[in-house]
Every structure is written in C-alpha cells, then in structure tokens.
C-alpha cells in the first residue's frame, strides 16, 4: 500500500497563507478551472474565512470548493438526515435525571440538573463520535471502584437504551464519514481532496483524515507539526496515559491509524518559521515527562540561546492588575508603531482587564471571542426577570430591574427614569421591604409626577404575580417569562417589546428563546428555581459578536482563534496552571480509568490541545510570555510549559541559557517598571482629624435627647447632619436589623400599655399584631416573638412592681435653655406617676442597658429627660419632681439598671448640659470627629466624610474655621 499523503507546516508560519501558497504553487501551469475542481475541507469557519481572504488577495480566480468538517458528509452517496437539536437532547436528559434524583439513589444537588444533563449529553455525543457503543460502558469492570461508579454505569445503560443513536448528531456524522470512506474506496473522487488545519483529536475527524490521506488525489495538511522532534521521541508517544498531554500526541495517533511513521510527513511549502532556533528550544522543552532526561543529551547541541530568544519577553507581574496593565502598554506601543499585535489567552478575566486598560487611550481591540449572551443587555434583563419567578419581589430586585436600559425602552423612558428615582427614595425611607401591587398603587396615588398611576399599574400587574408561580411545565414557564419581559420592555407603548430584541444581542437572544420555546414540550415539570438555572444554561450556549468600531491591528484571540490568524507580535497571557492550561472539568459519569478502558478521550486531551496551541503561538515572530505571580487569593503556579522552558534554559550555561533567560526577564521588567510609574501619583498627605468650626448662626438650635449623647461622643456627626444637612441614605434592601427591632419593641410595649397592660396574653396578642404589620420576614417575626415571649413574664412583674401609673407614652416634649437660642427636645418611652406624686422615667433597650458610670459620663439622655420633666418640658405633666430612672433591657432575660435620684442630682446634670451648650455657642468650639466613642470599632454614619482611616483616634483634632 502506498504511503498516505501527509503534509504539514511547522509552528510559527501563517498556516492559512502558506496553505494557499502551497496550493497555488501546485496549480501552476494548470488551466484556471483546475483550482475549482479541488475540494478543500477545513476545520473551522474562521479558517475558511481566512483561506478565502488569502485566495482573493492573489487576484481574481476561480475558487476551490471550501467545506467544513461537518459538511464533508455531503460528499457521500446519500444525503445526511437532519440532526436532532442539541437542546432537545439535553431537555430529555433533564427528565431522566430528575427521575433518578427522585429515586434517592444519588445525591447530586437539584441545582445541577441542567449542568449534569449538558455533561451527560456531551458524553453521549463523545461516545458516538469515538465509536464507543453502550455495550462497552456496560462491560466495564467496576468491581474495584466505588458504588457511585456502579450506579453511574447502570444509569448510563438506561440512557443509552432510551436514546435513538441514529438521531444523534455525532453518531450520524460518524456513520456518514464511514459511508463516505467506503464510497471513496470504491469510487474515488475525480478531483483532488485536501483536508487542512485539523489535528485529528476527535475520532470522527481522524476517520475522515484517514480516508482523505489514502485517496489517489488526496492530501492532509497538518498544522504546527514539529519537524525538529527526533524519531525516538515520536516512538515514545504511544501511550495515552503518559503522552496525551504532549502537543504532538495527536499526530502520532494519526500516524498509527495510517500505519506510517514521521518520515511519511512532508513539508507543504518551504516556508521557514520566524525563528527555527527558538522552535528547537521549545520542542526540547516540551519533551514528554518520562524522557526529559534528553535535556542533558540534546541541550548542548542547541544553538546559542541569546540569539534564539532575542524576540522573547518574559513578564512575571506581581499581581493580576499589573499583568493586565503591562500587556495593555505593550499593545498601545504596537498600535502607535503600526504593528499587528494580538493577545492570546483563555483567561477571559485577563482579557477584560486589558480591554478596560486600553479604553483609557481610546483603543478598542478586536475581540474575536465576543461576549457571552448571559452578560449582554438582553441576557441580563431576561435573567433578572427569570429570577423573580417564584420569589417574593424585594425592593432591591425591583429597582435593579427598573434601572436596566431595556426596561420601558419604548416611548416615555425619560418619565420612567424619573419615576424610578422617586420610587427608590420612597422605598429607602418608608419601605415596604416587599413591594406589592397595592403598595405601588398607594405610592402612585400620593405622587405628583405625571403618569405615576399608569406606571405603577403596569408594574403591579406584571411583577408581583410572579411570586405565586409554582412548579409548571417548561412551556408555561417560557410563555410567562417572555410575556413579562416583553411587557416590561414595552413600557408605556401599546404594542411591541421595546428594544428587547433589537441589535445583535437582541437578535441572538431571540434565537435562543425561540429554540427553547420550540423544544420546551419534551421537558417535564420544573420548579421556578429549576427554570432559572436551565434558562441561564441555555443562554450560556450562545455568544454575541456586536458590530463596533475596533482597532484594525490590535486583537484579542482565544486559543482556537489564534490557530488561523497571523500577527507580528503575540502576547501569551495568563500562563498559570489552572488558567492556561485549564484544569480538566470534573467528569461525574466516568473516571479516568473507566474512560481509558472504554476507549474514550482522556481528560489530558484538553491539556494536549492547549500545549499544541502554545507551541504554535510561541513560534510567532515576536512573543511576550506573561503571567501573574500572585492571584486574587494566593501565589500562582506557572504553566507547565513555561516552567519547563525556564528550567531548561537555567540548566544550559554553555548555551548562555541563564543569561538569555535574564535578558527575557529584563525586557519584561521594562514594561512592569512603566506600569509602576504609570500608577504613581504625587504624594498626598493624609487628612487630619477634622474639627470644623462653623459660624455660630449656622449651628443647630434644636437637638433631641439622643442627639445630645451623640454631641458628646461624636460632635462631627451633629455638624454633618444639622449644619451640612447630610442624612444617611437608608439601605436599598431593608433588613430585620437591630434598629427595626428596637422600633418594633417600643411600638409593642406602647400599644400594650395603652390597652391597660393587663396580662401575658394581651402582650403576645399585641406583639403578633405589630410583628405582622411591621416585620415582613417570617424568620425574624418568629425569632423576635420568641424573645418577647421569654421576657414577657419578667416585664409584667416589673411593670406591676413600679408602684406607679403610666401617664405619658412616647410623647414629645421640649425645654428651652435660658439665655441661649436653643431648645432640647425628647420623647421618653414611658413615664409613670408614683403614689407620692413624683415621676419614674423608663427607657426600653433591646441591647444591654448603660451602666451607672456610662450614664454619669456619656449616656445622659434619661437624666436630661428628668431635667426636662422637672422644668415642665412635657406639657401634659407640668413641672414634676423625678424620683427614679430605669433602663429596662428586654432580652431573653430582663436586665434592669435603676437609679434613685439624689437631691440636686438633676439640677447638676442640667448645669453640665448648659455648659455644653454654652461651649458650642462659642466660635472657638469645634465639632471633633469621633471624640469619645465607646470603642474604636464603633462606626459613625459620617466616617467616610471625615476621612477616618487617614487619621486615628490618637491624633489631635485640627480646628478649621468655616464661613
């Protein structure tokens, strides 16, 4: 049998350009129509586009027939029937997996249902593509494996029997290729057939490559073939368990299938790589692990390494940000010099950082990977709506949805934005935590903004009903989901769906949901959570490439795209283990040994393909190797290929390896130094501890009892609130926090006392009413009710033991300070009239009550309230002597701090208070930040304004006169 027609091009050459050059060279002297008789089978759509461009660049001519690998089946005698949509297969598998989950024989989380179906579908497709029948899986010996693998084996048998193998895309394609090979064997095609660009990593592709290589006029052109690799090394690439991760392993496997050796592979053209010496160095560094001892034997025969690596740069950045910015600086310089440059990396976080850094110079790279559909505007909008199904509508999720650019994207969006802003302020200040149609309508009734009622009606009819949705068929979920999303996007318009389905992202989203809608009938009953996860998985299968103005010479490529492109400067970014190469994804169905026994692809296959991509890319004319020595949380490990290269060069002093490596690092250090300099700013002195002194006329003329305590502990907070008139913005999402717990407790006790404060049953009944009205969180209601029940008996005993009658509950009073334009206000929780006519002041606390020492020094609210009472500050009571103060801590156990007032004590407190007011009536008195907080860990609402952190509590305040 004649040798198969195997050709190859070495790493570093522009494969599509050289493929065309070799093709046209062989066509010289042939009539023009001879080129049109050639069938050229390529591995990717990008490769076909590039080959077409290269052919057209050579002038007007008839073009060969350009096919992709899946299209090759059309060359057979029988047409290929239509394939079953992949999404339908995955939805069918979710039903089977759901039934498996219900049996209780497995413990995978329900949240992984669609992801497991996706991985199972991929496994079934791989079995078909590699020609592994279900019987092979059933025949695997799992006696030495855990019970998990035995259950998995049984389940895979059920799935295989359920699926119609003839309808599977990979299985049909494999059968078509086998049929085509038999047809060609009997009736060879009249014209030449060339298959180019594939490594044969898939079984079906390898079968087609065999068939083409054995045709009388057939040829296979391999990309990135290592002509420098000795025969002895090729001979060692025979065991997948040890050599699968080698970049040339797939070529050795193809040779085995064709029953030939490396001597049967011939150069397609005479084109030399940019640096043959560097290719030899890289080839040696990538020797399979069992034979890296050849470094000692072959290393001394390498050419001098300083010239070989003169166009190599090594960047070892201290962090991810520094790496991204150094790469951006290199790309910026390339753009200035008119050099075609590309960043190649599978790390999308890195490429996004680089894109953001380039944006500051107005450079938008041509990113071939596009954007995942879930991260596009329609994808995010649809995912947000899906997340509301079956969930109570919260204020933060409502506002997040309303602020999306596709919400109310029809006419009247300006009014929508105004209404959204006003609703946000209302929800922050007044709630409720869970908006309803009724609460939205109530707010709209008080709004003065035109269109508020219609706007609230649309929201009320659209969003709150989603919370009541339970388990449904997938088709019902899709219908409800899309109707809701389109209604929100439509907004004030009477028809249409706003801008939801517009532009490239909207059109791609429409395709995705149309596919889901068409296949929804095969799925079973889903919960709202199941649907949300499934919908995200469906969107994740699509990418969006948006038309935008990009720089023609600056590109970002994934590893797949880089195989068919050419650039003068190539940056290999993110060369760390876990990123490049990525860790093989966990296989929940078959472990490594079972895959090997069944004849399936090993996890190392992905690493081998990444290694091949690396070997091709590192052979470019100018190359930058880049990595960050530290990630977000820990030190990183360099990619195994980079690690081998560094170790090999370090061990070759006779070839100037250490010096060459140092020069590579110095070239990288140049860019890191520029990065550090770029981020340098002029030194800024830290802010001093502020103590502003506003004009006396601008100082507050009225403070409450609580604010007096704040004036003592943190005067700056009083300045910010009453002089600057800055109030803290309430959180977007209300929570059952201590502040709300205090408000609720005071309201319960006030209502209880007003009803007579008779017994435990009444107290708990009042608690149930207030909790139901004020606390929207069931768990918080339950916990707080239990706490109240535990403290109820102790509180009733204390309330009955005071010897007084409640005469004032939560009523505000005011007392002017003689000689000053200042009024003290306050609202005590409770005041009892004792039998002797004197008063008892009671303050409820949800935490620990202040000690007597704290009351004497800082927390004088209740003492000042007593002073107000004795001066007639509460009109309902008139001037009355105060006998006692009591702080009641209402926790699981009642805590009391009672103070019997001594003669003259209240007057002394009032005099101290007057001195405090007098001090702040002086222009020289400043409002010092964090003057006497209880703990350094205590926070203030205005710490960011006072720039706390640039100064600490030990620093003396700096007074500043304000005008």
PyMOL commands that set and color helices and strands:
alter all, ss='L'
color gray80, all
select helices_A, chain A and resi 15-26+32-36+45-57+69-75+86-103+110-129+134-138+147-162+165-167+169-186+203-213+231-236+240-243+249-258+262-264+276-285+289-291+294-301+305-308+320-337+348-359+373-375+377-388+395-402+413-430+437-446+452-462+464-468+474-490+503-522+528-540+559-562+592-598+604-617+640-650+653-655+657-679+696-698+705-713+715-723+738-754+760-774+778-801+852-857+861-870+905-920+943-946
alter helices_A, ss='H'
color red, helices_A
select strands_A, chain A and resi 6-8+39-42+65-68+193-196+218-222+265-267+312-317+341-344+366-367+371-372+472-473+525-526+543-544+554-557+569-572+622-628+690-693+702-704+804-809+813-816+823-826+830-834+839-845+882-890+894-900+927-928+958-961
alter strands_A, ss='S'
color yellow, strands_A
deselect
rebuild
show_as cartoon
